[in-house]
Amino acid sequence: MSEPKSRKDKAAQPAEMAFEDAIRRLAEIVEQLERGDLPLEASLALFEEGIKLARVSQQRLDKAEKRIEELLSVDEEGKAVTKPFETEDEG
């Protein structure tokens, strides 16, 4: 018997999930693994999905942190440093 389609879709597309959805799914995976009642192969599949979600989420957090640092940056004289934002269309 195969997994429900929604679970496969979630596992296959972590980079396309909204950050909040990825974190929510990661929490679900942790709960399932902590119960300890899954067969080894199912546990490994969930662990792999969780690792992918964690990596994508961390990349998004790193990118957000960089943007915040850019917004808060100042020069040697304490003046705000400004520069144009890169948009997704430009990159």
C-alpha positions as a Markdown table, in Angstrom:
| # | Residue | x | y | z |
|---|---|---|---|---|
| 1 | Met | 0.0 | 0.0 | 0.0 |
| 2 | Ser | 1.4 | 3.4 | -0.9 |
| 3 | Glu | 1.5 | 6.7 | 1.0 |
| 4 | Pro | -1.4 | 9.2 | 0.6 |
| 5 | Lys | -0.7 | 11.5 | -2.3 |
| 6 | Ser | -0.6 | 14.6 | -0.1 |
| 7 | Arg | 2.3 | 13.2 | 2.0 |
| 8 | Lys | 4.2 | 12.4 | -1.2 |
| 9 | Asp | 3.6 | 15.9 | -2.6 |
| 10 | Lys | 4.8 | 17.5 | 0.7 |
| 11 | Ala | 7.9 | 15.3 | 0.7 |
| 12 | Ala | 8.7 | 16.0 | -2.9 |
| 13 | Gln | 8.2 | 19.8 | -2.9 |
| 14 | Pro | 9.8 | 21.3 | 0.3 |
| 15 | Ala | 11.4 | 24.2 | -1.7 |
| 16 | Glu | 8.0 | 25.3 | -2.9 |
| 17 | Met | 6.2 | 25.2 | 0.4 |
| 18 | Ala | 5.6 | 28.4 | 2.4 |
| 19 | Phe | 8.0 | 28.8 | 5.3 |
| 20 | Glu | 5.2 | 28.4 | 7.8 |
| 21 | Asp | 3.9 | 25.3 | 6.1 |
| 22 | Ala | 7.4 | 23.8 | 6.1 |
| 23 | Ile | 7.8 | 24.4 | 9.8 |
| 24 | Arg | 4.4 | 23.0 | 10.6 |
| 25 | Arg | 5.1 | 19.8 | 8.6 |
| 26 | Leu | 8.5 | 19.5 | 10.3 |
| 27 | Ala | 6.7 | 19.6 | 13.7 |
| 28 | Glu | 4.4 | 16.9 | 12.5 |
| 29 | Ile | 7.3 | 14.8 | 11.5 |
| 30 | Val | 9.1 | 15.2 | 14.8 |
| 31 | Glu | 5.9 | 14.2 | 16.6 |
| 32 | Gln | 5.5 | 11.1 | 14.5 |
| 33 | Leu | 9.2 | 10.1 | 15.0 |
| 34 | Glu | 9.1 | 10.7 | 18.7 |
| 35 | Arg | 6.2 | 8.3 | 19.1 |
| 36 | Gly | 8.5 | 5.5 | 18.0 |
| 37 | Asp | 5.8 | 3.3 | 16.6 |
| 38 | Leu | 6.7 | 3.5 | 12.9 |
| 39 | Pro | 8.6 | 0.8 | 11.0 |
| 40 | Leu | 12.2 | 1.5 | 10.2 |
| 41 | Glu | 11.6 | 2.4 | 6.5 |
| 42 | Ala | 8.8 | 4.8 | 7.3 |
| 43 | Ser | 10.9 | 6.4 | 10.0 |
| 44 | Leu | 13.8 | 6.8 | 7.5 |
| 45 | Ala | 11.5 | 8.4 | 4.9 |
| 46 | Leu | 10.1 | 10.8 | 7.4 |
| 47 | Phe | 13.6 | 11.7 | 8.7 |
| 48 | Glu | 14.7 | 12.4 | 5.1 |
| 49 | Glu | 11.7 | 14.6 | 4.5 |
| 50 | Gly | 12.4 | 16.4 | 7.8 |
| 51 | Ile | 16.1 | 17.0 | 6.8 |
| 52 | Lys | 15.0 | 18.5 | 3.5 |
| 53 | Leu | 12.4 | 20.8 | 5.2 |
| 54 | Ala | 14.9 | 21.9 | 7.8 |
| 55 | Arg | 17.5 | 22.8 | 5.2 |
| 56 | Val | 15.1 | 24.8 | 3.1 |
| 57 | Ser | 13.8 | 26.5 | 6.2 |
| 58 | Gln | 17.3 | 27.4 | 7.4 |
| 59 | Gln | 18.2 | 28.8 | 4.0 |
| 60 | Arg | 15.1 | 31.0 | 4.1 |
| 61 | Leu | 15.9 | 32.2 | 7.6 |
| 62 | Asp | 19.5 | 33.0 | 6.5 |
| 63 | Lys | 18.2 | 35.0 | 3.6 |
| 64 | Ala | 15.8 | 36.9 | 5.8 |
| 65 | Glu | 18.6 | 37.6 | 8.3 |
| 66 | Lys | 20.8 | 39.0 | 5.5 |
| 67 | Arg | 18.1 | 41.3 | 4.4 |
| 68 | Ile | 17.5 | 42.6 | 7.9 |
| 69 | Glu | 21.3 | 43.2 | 8.3 |
| 70 | Glu | 21.3 | 45.2 | 5.1 |
| 71 | Leu | 18.3 | 47.3 | 6.3 |
| 72 | Leu | 20.0 | 48.0 | 9.6 |
| 73 | Ser | 23.5 | 48.6 | 8.3 |
| 74 | Val | 25.3 | 51.9 | 9.0 |
| 75 | Asp | 28.6 | 53.4 | 7.7 |
| 76 | Glu | 31.6 | 54.5 | 9.8 |
| 77 | Glu | 29.8 | 57.8 | 10.5 |
| 78 | Gly | 26.7 | 56.1 | 11.7 |
| 79 | Lys | 24.6 | 57.0 | 8.7 |
| 80 | Ala | 22.3 | 54.5 | 7.2 |
| 81 | Val | 23.7 | 52.6 | 4.2 |
| 82 | Thr | 21.2 | 52.4 | 1.4 |
| 83 | Lys | 21.2 | 50.4 | -1.8 |
| 84 | Pro | 18.5 | 49.2 | -4.1 |
| 85 | Phe | 16.8 | 45.9 | -3.2 |
| 86 | Glu | 17.1 | 43.0 | -5.5 |
| 87 | Thr | 13.8 | 41.6 | -6.5 |
| 88 | Glu | 13.1 | 38.0 | -7.5 |
| 89 | Asp | 12.4 | 39.3 | -11.1 |
| 90 | Glu | 15.9 | 40.8 | -11.3 |
| 91 | Gly | 17.8 | 37.8 | -10.1 |
